[in-house]
Amino acid sequence: MKNLDESRKTLDQIDSQIVDLLENRMKISKEIGIYKLNNNLNTEDSSREDKIIKKLENKIDPEFKNSIRPIYSEILVKAKKLLQK
């Protein structure tokens, strides 16, 4: 392991990237939601949500697999709430 300060600096950089990516994801999710509303489509697709989570669970190191579902479930809940504002 690097020294503590270097590891924390790396984590800070990763956190910044995560926030940027989450912001982009939320913007696109909102665009999709608006499109669905304007075209009388169902805004929720639990089958797609489950596919997203399973795909990510298969992608991540098995040691961290159990972390993906609760994190992404919350991201998906927050994305759906964007249309309620």
Secondary structure by P-SEA (a helix, b strand, c coil): cccaaaaaaaaaaaaaaaaaaaaaaaaaaaaaaaaaaaaccccccaaaaaaaaaaaaaacccccccccaaaaaaaaaaaaacccc
